[in-house]
Amino acid sequence: TALALDNGLARTPPMGWLHWERFLCGTDCAADPRRCVSERLFVEMADRMAAEGWRDAGYEYICIDDCWMAPARDKQGRLQADPKRFPGGIRKLADYVHSKGLKLGIYSDVGNKTCAGFPGSYNHYDLDAQTFASWGVDLLKFDGCNSDSVELLAEGYRRMSLALNKTGRSIVYSCEWPFYLRPLHQPNYTEIKQYCNHWRNYYDVYDSWSSIKSILDWTARHQDSIVKIAGPGGWNDPDMAMIGNFGLSWDQSVTQMAMWAIMAAPLFMSNDLRHISPEAKCLLQNKEVIAINQDPLGKQGYQLIKDKNFQLWERPLSGRAYAVAVLNEQEIGGPLNFTFSLTFLGNGLACNPACSIRQVLPASRDWGVYSWISSLTVEVNPTGTVLLKV
């Protein structure tokens, strides 16, 4: 059974663009054609992803979230796109996205209705999987609203996984299973990884520092149960990247990019690629950070130390390297120094007998070679992060 469920996908954390946080459930295209969830929106984003370096940087999925559907299924019981907002249907959109060298993601729900009240997949798992495959879909985000019980929730996630595999099409399976399970039951991550390629554990991300900080705090508190399960084929998903929107300062944007790389997180932006600053674009396309995020060893990072306002995180990388992040939580005053011994890193092995250190964020520069017994002093801006490669 385990072999049948392994779809061979997501060997590194998937990367792409997702409409939800920035565009929500905008369905009135007459009032606001450039911001409604429509065929036009995804075509324009696909054009930008292909033409402006996003695809070449590794962002390959362009994903539709909730609110794409017509209010009811068709006469054959199949899901259908809203005919006014998606006049060509999803198959035509998928063909266009594929013509740009990109892949298309879509959204459904394990329950009777989606979170926004559109038709859900309950009792239609096989039919919906076949429909998505026939349209050329490459990723399914499967939400967990409106399921009547924990048992039906779990059964629905399992059944959709099997149904997707049965289609014979390679479709990445993005789950919300542990998030909806957690209030009532401790998730069985071994089982969840058997069925899902990545999974959400915590609340939706918002375009705010308090949201980013709460996700990091939750991850650190639960790292003993979630870090060990992450790896090629299955990843913990802390939700979308807010970089390029409105709520984060530059230092906070650097923190999200650095920490999502440390956490081996799926990297799905939710922003408007038609209106993004050169600085945000440069950060999101930073090759050194993306290389850490996509490291083939596939180990998720973890918090080593929390000392007053500072957090020290590390992530083992291939080639006996480590990514190290120093986060300054303080929200008042100016930059602060944090000093730590290099013997903390890699259970004492990262710098034994010596190591070279390179700063990746907020700017790239070499720091030179250090011995095993050295201490390192890092200056970090308030709510900022310094990302190093050791």
HELIX and SHEET records of a PDB file:
HELIX    1   1 ALA A    2  LEU A    5  1                                   4    
HELIX    2   2 TRP A   20  PHE A   23  1                                   4    
HELIX    3   3 GLU A   39  ALA A   51  1                                  13    
HELIX    4   4 TRP A   54  ALA A   57  1                                   4    
HELIX    5   5 GLY A   89  SER A   99  1                                  11    
HELIX    6   6 TYR A  125  TRP A  135  1                                  11    
HELIX    7   7 VAL A  150  LYS A  166  1                                  17    
HELIX    8   8 TRP A  177  LEU A  181  1                                   5    
HELIX    9   9 TYR A  189  TYR A  195  1                                   7    
HELIX   10  10 TRP A  209  ARG A  221  1                                  13    
HELIX   11  11 GLN A  223  ILE A  226  1                                   4    
HELIX   12  12 TRP A  250  ILE A  262  1                                  13    
HELIX   13  13 PRO A  278  LEU A  284  1                                   7    
HELIX   14  14 LYS A  287  ASN A  293  1                                   7    
HELIX   15  15 SER A  318  ARG A  320  5                                   3    
HELIX   16  16 LEU A  342  GLY A  348  5                                   7    
SHEET    1   A 8 TRP A 235  ASP A 237  0                                        
SHEET    2   A 8 HIS A 198  ARG A 200  1                                        
SHEET    3   A 8 VAL A 172  CYS A 175  1                                        
SHEET    4   A 8 LEU A 139  ASP A 143  1                                        
SHEET    5   A 8 LYS A 103  ASP A 109  1                                        
SHEET    6   A 8 TYR A  61  CYS A  63  1                                        
SHEET    7   A 8 MET A  15  LEU A  18  1                                        
SHEET    8   A 8 LEU A 267  MET A 269  1                                        
SHEET    1   B 6 TYR A 302  ASP A 307  0                                        
SHEET    2   B 6 PHE A 310  PRO A 316 -1                                        
SHEET    3   B 6 TYR A 322  ASN A 328 -1                                        
SHEET    4   B 6 THR A 385  LYS A 389 -1                                        
SHEET    5   B 6 ALA A 354  LEU A 361 -1                                        
SHEET    6   B 6 ARG A 365  SER A 371 -1                                        
SHEET    1   C 2 LEU A 336  SER A 341  0                                        
SHEET    2   C 2 SER A 375  VAL A 380 -1                                        
END                                                                             
